[in-house]
Amino acid sequence: MIGPTKSLASVYGDEQSRWEAVMSRDPRSDGAFLYAVTTTGIVCRPVCTARRPKRYNTRFFNALPQALSAGFRPCRLCRPDQAGRAHGLAAILMTDLKGFSTHVARHDPGAALRLLAGFHEMATEAVLSRGGQVHKFLGDGLMAVFPAVPRDRNEAASALAAAQHIVAANAARSAAGVPQAAVGLHYGAVAIGEVGARAAREIAVIGPTVNIAARLEQLTRRRDVDLAVSDDALRAAGAEAARGLEALGTVSLKGCGRHRVWVQSARQPDAVAA
């Protein structure tokens, strides 16, 4: 059974971390939650420039409709009714199984479903154990986000370790007929916030970083490798993180410009499952 995943809002899931974000006006918390002041009846974004409230007068809400239902009105300074987007840096990991559609066509659907559940379970654990969040499952794959919090963690290095683990761990399963994993990893700016209709809201992660990670994952098929990492992600991860990677050179990614790329195959002796 696929285990539970953490939403992006869970980075600020407890009141202490939310209070600290309000006190520092942490820009990365914008869109993750709102706070309301009981003495004024106003609800604000955590980056609001108004005078900070007293802790005992502060309440926290996951979304604006909750605060409005509790009787608070939107702040006219930070306008939580018109905003709710967080902008910051993050590592984006995209992965799926190569040729899974063909595999499904040739095997019992129940067996294919169990195979997919096992891959999702393994990949999810690789992400969560290294501080990332599974943003969503995408058919036979998933998209994971490693945001730049907490500040003492190298999110790019954590994401690369998760990517290498997925490749190496799935390679062992491939000997039994499981399709090989394809992984793309990029690091850069993203926007995070709620989208959808009032009755059905969800967290979205958008920006060129997401698109580039998806193109890198697709690149693995054309170049017969299992992992493709952008130079931006590798530089953010640090020089030591390059172990097991080979320079592919500068390649053109459709709709995303040209990028220097590093690759790895599970068939390489340096591939790790750490």
C-alpha positions as YAML, in Angstrom:
chain: A
units: angstrom
residues:
- id: 1
  name: MET
  ca: [0.00, 0.00, 0.00]
- id: 2
  name: ILE
  ca: [1.27, 3.42, -0.89]
- id: 3
  name: GLY
  ca: [2.17, 5.32, 2.25]
- id: 4
  name: PRO
  ca: [1.01, 8.86, 3.14]
- id: 5
  name: THR
  ca: [2.77, 11.85, 1.62]
- id: 6
  name: LYS
  ca: [3.36, 15.35, 2.96]
- id: 7
  name: SER
  ca: [1.90, 18.43, 1.29]
- id: 8
  name: LEU
  ca: [3.98, 21.53, 0.72]
- id: 9
  name: ALA
  ca: [1.99, 23.30, 3.43]
- id: 10
  name: SER
  ca: [3.29, 20.73, 5.92]
- id: 11
  name: VAL
  ca: [6.70, 22.44, 5.85]
- id: 12
  name: TYR
  ca: [4.92, 24.96, 8.09]
- id: 13
  name: GLY
  ca: [2.57, 22.40, 9.58]
- id: 14
  name: ASP
  ca: [2.97, 23.26, 13.26]
- id: 15
  name: GLU
  ca: [2.20, 26.53, 15.03]
- id: 16
  name: GLN
  ca: [5.78, 27.11, 16.19]
- id: 17
  name: SER
  ca: [7.20, 27.02, 12.66]
- id: 18
  name: ARG
  ca: [4.37, 29.27, 11.49]
- id: 19
  name: TRP
  ca: [4.97, 31.76, 14.27]
- id: 20
  name: GLU
  ca: [8.69, 31.88, 13.46]
- id: 21
  name: ALA
  ca: [7.81, 32.49, 9.80]
- id: 22
  name: VAL
  ca: [5.55, 35.40, 10.77]
- id: 23
  name: MET
  ca: [8.23, 36.90, 13.01]
- id: 24
  name: SER
  ca: [10.86, 36.73, 10.23]
- id: 25
  name: ARG
  ca: [8.39, 37.44, 7.40]
- id: 26
  name: ASP
  ca: [9.86, 34.38, 5.67]
- id: 27
  name: PRO
  ca: [9.05, 34.79, 1.94]
- id: 28
  name: ARG
  ca: [9.03, 31.03, 1.46]
- id: 29
  name: SER
  ca: [6.03, 30.70, 3.77]
- id: 30
  name: ASP
  ca: [3.84, 32.94, 1.62]
- id: 31
  name: GLY
  ca: [0.96, 30.77, 0.40]
- id: 32
  name: ALA
  ca: [1.52, 27.98, 2.94]
- id: 33
  name: PHE
  ca: [-0.79, 29.43, 5.63]
- id: 34
  name: LEU
  ca: [-2.40, 32.61, 6.95]
- id: 35
  name: TYR
  ca: [-2.50, 34.18, 10.40]
- id: 36
  name: ALA
  ca: [-5.27, 36.18, 12.03]
- id: 37
  name: VAL
  ca: [-5.17, 38.68, 14.89]
- id: 38
  name: THR
  ca: [-8.03, 38.33, 17.34]
- id: 39
  name: THR
  ca: [-7.79, 41.93, 18.61]
- id: 40
  name: THR
  ca: [-8.22, 43.44, 15.13]
- id: 41
  name: GLY
  ca: [-10.29, 40.75, 13.41]
- id: 42
  name: ILE
  ca: [-7.91, 40.80, 10.43]
- id: 43
  name: VAL
  ca: [-6.31, 37.87, 8.59]
- id: 44
  name: CYS
  ca: [-2.89, 38.36, 6.97]
- id: 45
  name: ARG
  ca: [-0.27, 36.62, 4.91]
- id: 46
  name: PRO
  ca: [2.87, 35.64, 6.89]
- id: 47
  name: VAL
  ca: [4.88, 38.24, 4.93]
- id: 48
  name: CYS
  ca: [2.59, 41.13, 5.84]
- id: 49
  name: THR
  ca: [4.54, 44.28, 6.68]
- id: 50
  name: ALA
  ca: [2.07, 45.41, 9.34]
- id: 51
  name: ARG
  ca: [3.22, 45.50, 12.95]
- id: 52
  name: ARG
  ca: [3.67, 41.97, 14.21]
- id: 53
  name: PRO
  ca: [0.99, 40.72, 16.61]
- id: 54
  name: LYS
  ca: [1.33, 39.26, 20.08]
- id: 55
  name: ARG
  ca: [1.57, 35.49, 20.05]
- id: 56
  name: TYR
  ca: [-1.44, 35.02, 22.34]
- id: 57
  name: ASN
  ca: [-3.59, 37.11, 19.96]
- id: 58
  name: THR
  ca: [-2.66, 35.06, 16.89]
- id: 59
  name: ARG
  ca: [-4.53, 32.23, 15.17]
- id: 60
  name: PHE
  ca: [-3.37, 30.25, 12.13]
- id: 61
  name: PHE
  ca: [-5.39, 29.02, 9.15]
- id: 62
  name: ASN
  ca: [-4.51, 26.80, 6.20]
- id: 63
  name: ALA
  ca: [-6.58, 28.82, 3.73]
- id: 64
  name: LEU
  ca: [-8.57, 32.05, 3.48]
- id: 65
  name: PRO
  ca: [-12.08, 30.46, 3.49]
- id: 66
  name: GLN
  ca: [-11.37, 29.02, 6.95]
- id: 67
  name: ALA
  ca: [-10.41, 32.44, 8.29]
- id: 68
  name: LEU
  ca: [-13.43, 34.11, 6.71]
- id: 69
  name: SER
  ca: [-15.73, 31.47, 8.22]
- id: 70
  name: ALA
  ca: [-14.21, 32.25, 11.62]
- id: 71
  name: GLY
  ca: [-15.21, 35.90, 11.25]
- id: 72
  name: PHE
  ca: [-11.93, 37.50, 10.13]
- id: 73
  name: ARG
  ca: [-11.63, 39.95, 7.24]
- id: 74
  name: PRO
  ca: [-8.74, 40.20, 4.73]
- id: 75
  name: CYS
  ca: [-5.93, 42.63, 5.46]
- id: 76
  name: ARG
  ca: [-5.97, 45.65, 3.13]
- id: 77
  name: LEU
  ca: [-2.19, 45.86, 3.25]
- id: 78
  name: CYS
  ca: [-1.05, 42.36, 2.25]
- id: 79
  name: ARG
  ca: [-4.34, 41.36, 0.51]
- id: 80
  name: PRO
  ca: [-4.56, 37.63, 1.22]
- id: 81
  name: ASP
  ca: [-7.71, 37.61, -0.93]
- id: 82
  name: GLN
  ca: [-5.64, 38.52, -4.00]
- id: 83
  name: ALA
  ca: [-2.40, 36.65, -3.33]
- id: 84
  name: GLY
  ca: [-1.34, 33.41, -1.76]
- id: 85
  name: ARG
  ca: [1.70, 32.47, -3.84]
- id: 86
  name: ALA
  ca: [5.11, 31.56, -2.47]
- id: 87
  name: HIS
  ca: [8.18, 32.21, -4.58]
- id: 88
  name: GLY
  ca: [11.43, 30.50, -3.76]
- id: 89
  name: LEU
  ca: [14.07, 27.96, -4.70]
- id: 90
  name: ALA
  ca: [13.48, 24.23, -4.82]
- id: 91
  name: ALA
  ca: [14.82, 21.03, -6.34]
- id: 92
  name: ILE
  ca: [12.24, 19.29, -8.53]
- id: 93
  name: LEU
  ca: [12.48, 15.54, -9.10]
- id: 94
  name: MET
  ca: [10.47, 13.80, -11.81]
- id: 95
  name: THR
  ca: [10.43, 10.03, -12.17]
- id: 96
  name: ASP
  ca: [8.46, 7.30, -13.90]
- id: 97
  name: LEU
  ca: [8.93, 3.84, -15.41]
- id: 98
  name: LYS
  ca: [10.21, 3.46, -18.97]
- id: 99
  name: GLY
  ca: [7.86, 1.53, -21.21]
- id: 100
  name: PHE
  ca: [5.25, 0.98, -18.51]
- id: 101
  name: SER
  ca: [2.36, 1.23, -21.00]
- id: 102
  name: THR
  ca: [3.89, -1.59, -23.05]
- id: 103
  name: HIS
  ca: [4.44, -3.58, -19.87]
- id: 104
  name: VAL
  ca: [0.76, -3.21, -18.93]
- id: 105
  name: ALA
  ca: [-0.33, -4.38, -22.39]
- id: 106
  name: ARG
  ca: [1.69, -7.58, -22.03]
- id: 107
  name: HIS
  ca: [0.91, -8.49, -18.41]
- id: 108
  name: ASP
  ca: [-2.02, -9.10, -16.12]
- id: 109
  name: PRO
  ca: [-3.47, -5.73, -15.01]
- id: 110
  name: GLY
  ca: [-3.48, -6.77, -11.37]
- id: 111
  name: ALA
  ca: [0.19, -7.70, -11.49]
- id: 112
  name: ALA
  ca: [1.01, -4.42, -13.25]
- id: 113
  name: LEU
  ca: [-0.86, -2.49, -10.57]
- id: 114
  name: ARG
  ca: [1.08, -4.23, -7.81]
- id: 115
  name: LEU
  ca: [4.33, -3.48, -9.63]
- id: 116
  name: LEU
  ca: [3.39, 0.19, -9.87]
- id: 117
  name: ALA
  ca: [2.40, 0.35, -6.21]
- id: 118
  name: GLY
  ca: [5.79, -1.12, -5.27]
- id: 119
  name: PHE
  ca: [7.61, 1.48, -7.36]
- id: 120
  name: HIS
  ca: [5.58, 4.33, -5.86]
- id: 121
  name: GLU
  ca: [6.26, 3.00, -2.37]
- id: 122
  name: MET
  ca: [10.01, 2.77, -2.94]
- id: 123
  name: ALA
  ca: [10.26, 6.19, -4.62]
- id: 124
  name: THR
  ca: [8.09, 7.84, -1.96]
- id: 125
  name: GLU
  ca: [10.28, 6.50, 0.84]
- id: 126
  name: ALA
  ca: [13.40, 7.70, -1.00]
- id: 127
  name: VAL
  ca: [11.94, 11.21, -1.16]
- id: 128
  name: LEU
  ca: [10.44, 11.48, 2.32]
- id: 129
  name: SER
  ca: [13.46, 10.02, 4.11]
- id: 130
  name: ARG
  ca: [15.61, 12.79, 2.61]
- id: 131
  name: GLY
  ca: [13.36, 15.69, 3.52]
- id: 132
  name: GLY
  ca: [11.41, 16.04, 0.28]
- id: 133
  name: GLN
  ca: [7.68, 15.99, -0.36]
- id: 134
  name: VAL
  ca: [5.78, 14.02, -2.96]
- id: 135
  name: HIS
  ca: [3.74, 16.72, -4.66]
- id: 136
  name: LYS
  ca: [1.65, 14.41, -6.83]
- id: 137
  name: PHE
  ca: [1.57, 11.00, -8.50]
- id: 138
  name: LEU
  ca: [1.61, 11.19, -12.29]
- id: 139
  name: GLY
  ca: [0.39, 7.90, -13.74]
- id: 140
  name: ASP
  ca: [3.33, 5.51, -13.41]
- id: 141
  name: GLY
  ca: [5.56, 8.20, -11.90]
- id: 142
  name: LEU
  ca: [5.61, 11.04, -9.43]
- id: 143
  name: MET
  ca: [6.78, 14.62, -8.94]
- id: 144
  name: ALA
  ca: [8.69, 15.46, -5.77]
- id: 145
  name: VAL
  ca: [9.71, 18.83, -4.34]
- id: 146
  name: PHE
  ca: [12.66, 19.59, -2.09]
- id: 147
  name: PRO
  ca: [12.06, 23.18, -0.90]
- id: 148
  name: ALA
  ca: [14.78, 25.37, 0.55]
- id: 149
  name: VAL
  ca: [13.67, 24.77, 4.15]
- id: 150
  name: PRO
  ca: [14.99, 24.22, 6.71]
- id: 151
  name: ARG
  ca: [17.88, 26.54, 6.05]
- id: 152
  name: ASP
  ca: [20.54, 24.14, 7.34]
- id: 153
  name: ARG
  ca: [19.72, 21.46, 4.75]
- id: 154
  name: ASN
  ca: [21.08, 21.29, 1.21]
- id: 155
  name: GLU
  ca: [17.87, 20.52, -0.64]
- id: 156
  name: ALA
  ca: [19.63, 19.92, -3.98]
- id: 157
  name: ALA
  ca: [22.00, 17.34, -2.45]
- id: 158
  name: SER
  ca: [19.07, 15.63, -0.73]
- id: 159
  name: ALA
  ca: [17.13, 15.49, -3.99]
- id: 160
  name: LEU
  ca: [20.12, 14.06, -5.87]
- id: 161
  name: ALA
  ca: [20.59, 11.38, -3.21]
- id: 162
  name: ALA
  ca: [16.92, 10.44, -3.55]
- id: 163
  name: ALA
  ca: [17.20, 10.34, -7.35]
- id: 164
  name: GLN
  ca: [20.25, 8.07, -7.25]
- id: 165
  name: HIS
  ca: [18.55, 5.80, -4.76]
- id: 166
  name: ILE
  ca: [15.47, 5.44, -6.97]
- id: 167
  name: VAL
  ca: [17.63, 4.53, -9.98]
- id: 168
  name: ALA
  ca: [19.77, 2.02, -8.11]
- id: 169
  name: ALA
  ca: [16.95, 0.43, -6.10]
- id: 170
  name: ASN
  ca: [14.74, -0.02, -9.14]
- id: 171
  name: ALA
  ca: [17.64, -1.53, -11.11]
- id: 172
  name: ALA
  ca: [17.62, -4.47, -8.72]
- id: 173
  name: ARG
  ca: [13.92, -4.95, -9.48]
- id: 174
  name: SER
  ca: [14.52, -4.65, -13.23]
- id: 175
  name: ALA
  ca: [16.26, -8.02, -13.21]
- id: 176
  name: ALA
  ca: [12.83, -9.50, -12.45]
- id: 177
  name: GLY
  ca: [11.20, -7.77, -15.40]
- id: 178
  name: VAL
  ca: [10.31, -4.43, -13.80]
- id: 179
  name: PRO
  ca: [10.74, -1.53, -16.27]
- id: 180
  name: GLN
  ca: [13.71, 0.74, -15.62]
- id: 181
  name: ALA
  ca: [13.20, 4.03, -13.81]
- id: 182
  name: ALA
  ca: [13.74, 7.37, -15.52]
- id: 183
  name: VAL
  ca: [14.60, 10.36, -13.32]
- id: 184
  name: GLY
  ca: [15.07, 14.04, -14.11]
- id: 185
  name: LEU
  ca: [16.32, 16.61, -11.58]
- id: 186
  name: HIS
  ca: [16.57, 20.39, -11.77]
- id: 187
  name: TYR
  ca: [17.04, 23.20, -9.24]
- id: 188
  name: GLY
  ca: [15.67, 26.72, -9.53]
- id: 189
  name: ALA
  ca: [12.84, 29.13, -8.77]
- id: 190
  name: VAL
  ca: [9.25, 27.97, -8.33]
- id: 191
  name: ALA
  ca: [5.92, 29.50, -7.37]
- id: 192
  name: ILE
  ca: [3.83, 27.58, -4.84]
- id: 193
  name: GLY
  ca: [0.21, 28.30, -4.02]
- id: 194
  name: GLU
  ca: [-3.41, 27.23, -4.11]
- id: 195
  name: VAL
  ca: [-5.27, 26.85, -7.41]
- id: 196
  name: GLY
  ca: [-8.69, 25.60, -8.42]
- id: 197
  name: ALA
  ca: [-12.27, 26.54, -7.68]
- id: 198
  name: ARG
  ca: [-13.46, 27.68, -4.27]
- id: 199
  name: ALA
  ca: [-14.99, 24.25, -3.57]
- id: 200
  name: ALA
  ca: [-11.97, 22.25, -4.76]
- id: 201
  name: ARG
  ca: [-8.59, 23.78, -4.00]
- id: 202
  name: GLU
  ca: [-5.17, 22.17, -4.25]
- id: 203
  name: ILE
  ca: [-1.52, 23.17, -3.98]
- id: 204
  name: ALA
  ca: [0.28, 23.84, -7.28]
- id: 205
  name: VAL
  ca: [4.00, 24.11, -8.00]
- id: 206
  name: ILE
  ca: [4.74, 25.92, -11.24]
- id: 207
  name: GLY
  ca: [7.59, 27.59, -13.10]
- id: 208
  name: PRO
  ca: [10.35, 26.78, -15.60]
- id: 209
  name: THR
  ca: [12.09, 24.60, -12.99]
- id: 210
  name: VAL
  ca: [9.22, 22.10, -13.15]
- id: 211
  name: ASN
  ca: [9.24, 22.07, -16.96]
- id: 212
  name: ILE
  ca: [13.00, 21.55, -17.14]
- id: 213
  name: ALA
  ca: [12.88, 18.65, -14.68]
- id: 214
  name: ALA
  ca: [10.21, 17.01, -16.85]
- id: 215
  name: ARG
  ca: [12.30, 17.50, -20.01]
- id: 216
  name: LEU
  ca: [15.34, 16.01, -18.29]
- id: 217
  name: GLU
  ca: [13.31, 12.95, -17.33]
- id: 218
  name: GLN
  ca: [12.28, 12.58, -20.98]
- id: 219
  name: LEU
  ca: [15.91, 13.02, -22.07]
- id: 220
  name: THR
  ca: [16.91, 9.79, -20.33]
- id: 221
  name: ARG
  ca: [15.03, 7.79, -22.96]
- id: 222
  name: ARG
  ca: [16.73, 9.45, -25.89]
- id: 223
  name: ARG
  ca: [20.20, 9.04, -24.38]
- id: 224
  name: ASP
  ca: [19.68, 5.53, -22.92]
- id: 225
  name: VAL
  ca: [20.47, 6.59, -19.35]
- id: 226
  name: ASP
  ca: [18.44, 6.45, -16.14]
- id: 227
  name: LEU
  ca: [19.15, 9.81, -14.48]
- id: 228
  name: ALA
  ca: [19.61, 13.27, -15.99]
- id: 229
  name: VAL
  ca: [20.65, 16.15, -13.71]
- id: 230
  name: SER
  ca: [20.98, 19.79, -14.69]
- id: 231
  name: ASP
  ca: [24.22, 21.63, -14.01]
- id: 232
  name: ASP
  ca: [22.20, 24.04, -11.84]
- id: 233
  name: ALA
  ca: [21.13, 21.17, -9.58]
- id: 234
  name: LEU
  ca: [24.63, 19.72, -9.41]
- id: 235
  name: ARG
  ca: [26.25, 23.05, -8.55]
- id: 236
  name: ALA
  ca: [23.66, 23.62, -5.82]
- id: 237
  name: ALA
  ca: [24.28, 20.11, -4.46]
- id: 238
  name: GLY
  ca: [28.05, 20.61, -4.24]
- id: 239
  name: ALA
  ca: [31.09, 19.09, -5.94]
- id: 240
  name: GLU
  ca: [31.06, 15.93, -3.84]
- id: 241
  name: ALA
  ca: [27.58, 15.09, -5.14]
- id: 242
  name: ALA
  ca: [28.95, 14.47, -8.65]
- id: 243
  name: ARG
  ca: [30.10, 10.94, -7.79]
- id: 244
  name: GLY
  ca: [28.67, 8.47, -10.31]
- id: 245
  name: LEU
  ca: [27.63, 11.20, -12.77]
- id: 246
  name: GLU
  ca: [29.06, 11.76, -16.24]
- id: 247
  name: ALA
  ca: [29.01, 15.03, -18.18]
- id: 248
  name: LEU
  ca: [26.70, 14.74, -21.18]
- id: 249
  name: GLY
  ca: [27.41, 18.26, -22.39]
- id: 250
  name: THR
  ca: [25.04, 21.06, -23.33]
- id: 251
  name: VAL
  ca: [21.75, 19.87, -24.77]
- id: 252
  name: SER
  ca: [18.62, 21.56, -26.04]
- id: 253
  name: LEU
  ca: [15.49, 20.81, -24.03]
- id: 254
  name: LYS
  ca: [12.29, 21.44, -25.97]
- id: 255
  name: GLY
  ca: [10.75, 24.73, -24.93]
- id: 256
  name: CYS
  ca: [13.29, 25.18, -22.13]
- id: 257
  name: GLY
  ca: [16.47, 26.37, -23.87]
- id: 258
  name: ARG
  ca: [19.92, 24.84, -23.65]
- id: 259
  name: HIS
  ca: [21.31, 23.33, -20.46]
- id: 260
  name: ARG
  ca: [24.45, 21.55, -19.38]
- id: 261
  name: VAL
  ca: [23.45, 18.07, -18.25]
- id: 262
  name: TRP
  ca: [24.98, 15.28, -16.20]
- id: 263
  name: VAL
  ca: [23.77, 11.68, -16.48]
- id: 264
  name: GLN
  ca: [23.97, 8.33, -14.75]
- id: 265
  name: SER
  ca: [22.94, 4.81, -15.59]
- id: 266
  name: ALA
  ca: [22.15, 2.09, -13.08]
- id: 267
  name: ARG
  ca: [24.43, -0.11, -15.16]
- id: 268
  name: GLN
  ca: [27.43, 2.05, -14.23]
- id: 269
  name: PRO
  ca: [29.56, 0.61, -11.46]
- id: 270
  name: ASP
  ca: [29.50, 3.86, -9.47]
- id: 271
  name: ALA
  ca: [25.72, 3.95, -9.16]
- id: 272
  name: VAL
  ca: [24.78, 4.04, -5.48]
- id: 273
  name: ALA
  ca: [21.77, 3.13, -3.42]
- id: 274
  name: ALA
  ca: [22.70, 5.18, -0.36]
...
